Amino acid sequence: MEIPYTVTPRPDTGLANPKLGIWLFLASEVMLFGGLFAGYIFMRLGAEPWMWPHGWLNVPVGTFNTFVLIASSVTVILSWEALKMRNYKAFKVWLAITWICGLLFLGVKLGYEWPAKFNHFGAYVKKEAAEKYEAQLGNDGEDGRLARNLPPRLFISGHPKSWADVKNPAVKEIVLVAVDEENNTPKSTEHDRAHFIPTPMAHLHEGHEIVLQKADLLPSFGPFYPRLNTYLACYFMITGLHGLHVLGGVIVLFYFWGPGSKMYRTNPVQLSNRIEVVGLFWHLVDLVWIFVFPIFYLL
Amino acid sequence: MAHVAETHAPEAHGPADHAHEHYDPGFWRKWVFTTDHKMIGIQYAVTGLAFLFFGFGLMMVMRWSIAHGSQPLPGWLGGLMHSIFGDSVFTKEVEPTTKAFLGWSLSTQGYNIFGAMHGTIMVFFGIVPIAFAGFANFVLPLQIGAVDMAFPRINMASFWSFFISCVIMVWSFFVEGSAAKSGWTNYPPLSGVADSGPAIHHIFNGGTLWLLGMVFNITSSLLGSINFITTVVQLRAPGMTWGRLPFFVWAQFITAYLLLLAFPPLESAAIMNLFDRVFGSSFFMPTGLVVNAMGSDGQPLLFSGGGSPILWQHLFWFLAHPEVYVLILPGIGMVTEIIACNSRKPIWGYKSMVGALFVLAFLSFIVWAHHMYMTGMGPKVSAFFQTTTIIISIPSVILLTALLLSLWGGSLRFNTPMLFATAFLPMFGIGGLTGIPLAFNAVDLYMHDTYYIIAHFHYIVAPGTIFAIFAGVYHWYPKASGRMMNEVLGKLHFWGSLICINALFMPMFLQGMAGVHRRWWDGGNAAYAATVQPVLHWNQTISQAAWALGLVQLIFVFNFCWSLFFGRKVPNDNPWGATTLEWDTPTPPPHGNFIKPIHVYRGPYEYSVPGADKDFTPQSEPPTAHTAPAVPGGIPAHA
């Protein structure tokens, strides 16, 4: 028994089964990410202006990753084309570049972008306690943020002296040994807008430690985890799920580059169909990123 | 009987004249890890039937609590239940003065658990796996003349993904704190904070396992729906044009689209809820949420806030309204086949019915917020959703009317499948018509979450879809097993079910209109007796009807198992004299389905064609002078 039209298109529909299957899968993926983006829109519309951060992510790094992914989308097409022309060597080269680009993307994400969040401390000061931290927040006075019609700043971030103190509920205060530039010179007009490249942290001298009372903070304080605010929740969820798609794509591409490429000798037509199908999936991964990049890095 | 394909007998011919290979993959690949669509269909249907009875069992225990409050369950049953489900679900009842042991009763928490799991299991683990995955897997490839599904291995992956989700859901009963208790709709913020606390495992708890189970379930239905759509588009036999597709195939095809496009938003919502539960994010957790439980002592919970519980409702109902049509369309498809076959007459208005399916499917995506009138979305949004909801009743009525008119003038043959199929029509009608008042915001504000809505949607899915499922089981059982189910037991099963199920759901309309709320664990006896006293006596009647209905189903279980070994053997490959292609196969169909080349020459319902030598003309029968298709590509015009 053999399933018809697995390789050659059915004459009246003009499609082979896998191609229709992958398009249907992509349709459902669009609905999946559509749901997630709907969540992003809801979260952003519902967030207080001082709650939704801007300029936390490194735009040049994100741009680099965007180009890596777009480039890999081009090379997967070149690889498919080479296979169609029965140019096995070029096929292998282009496909290798494709999955290496995928790995590079994941490397930047998991090696630099995510870990930078995990060892950074952030906390929202409760509105009623904001006065106590005026030196870090810079809301009041003639040159304060409120006078300049900016939303209040209630966020303090930096590096704590001891992570154990942050996590231990018995310890009532958190000592920061370094704060981010926004909190160091909070009234500088430099910080009215988000930065294209986040400014490096300015370390305070010893003896200038800042002490935060936990009772003054919203309870979500801690590392830049999804619980800190809904921006990070959306960020980790959407980039995480997108990252899983990249990982899945890399595995499949690697398989067709390595053991799967043996099919070239027996059935090159089917192999090129397979490359076409995984290529379609790879384009979706690329396309999703093209939405992810602006909504988290730029807007 | 030249129209009946001869039963294939391997011993009757020598190996030399084998035009087809014999398929013997060994025990595991044949019965367990199979890629054969028929076996996968049976696996789905049997698993689904088991869950259907499990879910019904949960409800029967709940009905005890509703009828008798905290009185202990009778005798050994309470002990058995407690030993299975444990202390979080069953409470020990003792005599207040003497402290004598009285028995075990369902706790209030246990009532919530059983209620949540009843809904979840019935919808996602009972009806969809049987009516969609089970029947479509078995029947659909046969009806379009395909050798198998387009992606047999993905088909197997779909079943095993479903199986994992089943295991997770059942397992969740046995973790600390027991299974999910936030209702089948899993509304936050309750679903974000339930099943948490010092004694509860961070991940392996009822609420989180519910979400994980749903993720596997959704993956399974995604794989299945891709497979069905591709199969219908690509693997139709020569001559099987779109206009000649049996209506069952159309219904399943449209259902697959609904699942494909409606389920992913729920998956994204499930991922968000998972983030809330596991990583403490605030997608659905509003600012300043205070919950006086779980050890938080009325303190604001440790969430950053800024989330929106309404977002869950939007994403959930964006799935769950199309899901309603996922539940009913396969049922309508089966009923259509059975009515056409047993009225010996073409379906009235085949094209309008197919058109109605398309309209229904499209509209089902833009009516979801009629489940959310109580959220205060505002009159403008409500007005939109009221309008679309009323419009969607038009295609539903077209389907029902066409099926009713199909009976008119037919020579009806009331065997068991036909009894269930005809009973489906008024039951679905009652369920549908009682839904119309609910479409209006003003009425819904009063009816919301009462037994009226319970009765309304149960009339659609219980005597509606489940009757259709029974009709389908009785109808296709001979094809799957080679034996007929017992007619006498079948009729007993039918009449018992019909009477009990109406005694069960009809009084609920009265209770609901009087204001009885769906989540009162003791049926309203304790706290609300003053307001709903006149209708509370129905609680006992309804419960007794439910238990009687449970007993009647044992007839079906017995009949199903007994007929497998001792049922009457099918007299030929086409015992009902049906026209569609699945009856052109040997019984039961071998791997690869057809043993002769299949070509389709005519529409699906050519019954009683004038001038033909018999009262049905199979789709695969070539045209002759007498049996030329009366209308090209379709339905013979009736004189």
Boltz contact constraints between the chains, C-beta under 6 A:
constraints:
  - contact:
      token1: [A, 1]
      token2: [B, 147]
      max_distance: 6.0
  - contact:
      token1: [A, 1]
      token2: [B, 592]
      max_distance: 6.0
  - contact:
      token1: [A, 5]
      token2: [B, 234]
      max_distance: 6.0
  - contact:
      token1: [A, 10]
      token2: [B, 234]
      max_distance: 6.0
  - contact:
      token1: [A, 13]
      token2: [B, 233]
      max_distance: 6.0
  - contact:
      token1: [A, 17]
      token2: [B, 150]
      max_distance: 6.0
  - contact:
      token1: [A, 17]
      token2: [B, 230]
      max_distance: 6.0
  - contact:
      token1: [A, 17]
      token2: [B, 234]
      max_distance: 6.0
  - contact:
      token1: [A, 20]
      token2: [B, 230]
      max_distance: 6.0
  - contact:
      token1: [A, 20]
      token2: [B, 233]
      max_distance: 6.0
  - contact:
      token1: [A, 21]
      token2: [B, 226]
      max_distance: 6.0
  - contact:
      token1: [A, 21]
      token2: [B, 230]
      max_distance: 6.0
  - contact:
      token1: [A, 24]
      token2: [B, 226]
      max_distance: 6.0
  - contact:
      token1: [A, 24]
      token2: [B, 229]
      max_distance: 6.0
  - contact:
      token1: [A, 25]
      token2: [B, 226]
      max_distance: 6.0
  - contact:
      token1: [A, 28]
      token2: [B, 222]
      max_distance: 6.0
  - contact:
      token1: [A, 28]
      token2: [B, 260]
      max_distance: 6.0
  - contact:
      token1: [A, 28]
      token2: [B, 264]
      max_distance: 6.0
  - contact:
      token1: [A, 31]
      token2: [B, 261]
      max_distance: 6.0
  - contact:
      token1: [A, 31]
      token2: [B, 264]
      max_distance: 6.0
  - contact:
      token1: [A, 31]
      token2: [B, 265]
      max_distance: 6.0
  - contact:
      token1: [A, 32]
      token2: [B, 264]
      max_distance: 6.0
  - contact:
      token1: [A, 32]
      token2: [B, 267]
      max_distance: 6.0
  - contact:
      token1: [A, 32]
      token2: [B, 268]
      max_distance: 6.0
  - contact:
      token1: [A, 35]
      token2: [B, 265]
      max_distance: 6.0
  - contact:
      token1: [A, 35]
      token2: [B, 268]
      max_distance: 6.0
  - contact:
      token1: [A, 35]
      token2: [B, 315]
      max_distance: 6.0
  - contact:
      token1: [A, 36]
      token2: [B, 268]
      max_distance: 6.0
  - contact:
      token1: [A, 39]
      token2: [B, 272]
      max_distance: 6.0
  - contact:
      token1: [A, 42]
      token2: [B, 308]
      max_distance: 6.0
  - contact:
      token1: [A, 42]
      token2: [B, 311]
      max_distance: 6.0
  - contact:
      token1: [A, 46]
      token2: [B, 306]
      max_distance: 6.0
  - contact:
      token1: [A, 46]
      token2: [B, 308]
      max_distance: 6.0
  - contact:
      token1: [A, 47]
      token2: [B, 306]
      max_distance: 6.0
  - contact:
      token1: [A, 51]
      token2: [B, 306]
      max_distance: 6.0
  - contact:
      token1: [A, 219]
      token2: [B, 302]
      max_distance: 6.0
  - contact:
      token1: [A, 220]
      token2: [B, 304]
      max_distance: 6.0
  - contact:
      token1: [A, 226]
      token2: [B, 275]
      max_distance: 6.0
  - contact:
      token1: [A, 226]
      token2: [B, 279]
      max_distance: 6.0
  - contact:
      token1: [A, 226]
      token2: [B, 281]
      max_distance: 6.0
  - contact:
      token1: [A, 227]
      token2: [B, 280]
      max_distance: 6.0
  - contact:
      token1: [A, 227]
      token2: [B, 281]
      max_distance: 6.0
  - contact:
      token1: [A, 227]
      token2: [B, 304]
      max_distance: 6.0
  - contact:
      token1: [A, 229]
      token2: [B, 304]
      max_distance: 6.0
  - contact:
      token1: [A, 230]
      token2: [B, 282]
      max_distance: 6.0
  - contact:
      token1: [A, 230]
      token2: [B, 306]
      max_distance: 6.0
  - contact:
      token1: [A, 233]
      token2: [B, 275]
      max_distance: 6.0
  - contact:
      token1: [A, 233]
      token2: [B, 281]
      max_distance: 6.0
  - contact:
      token1: [A, 237]
      token2: [B, 275]
      max_distance: 6.0
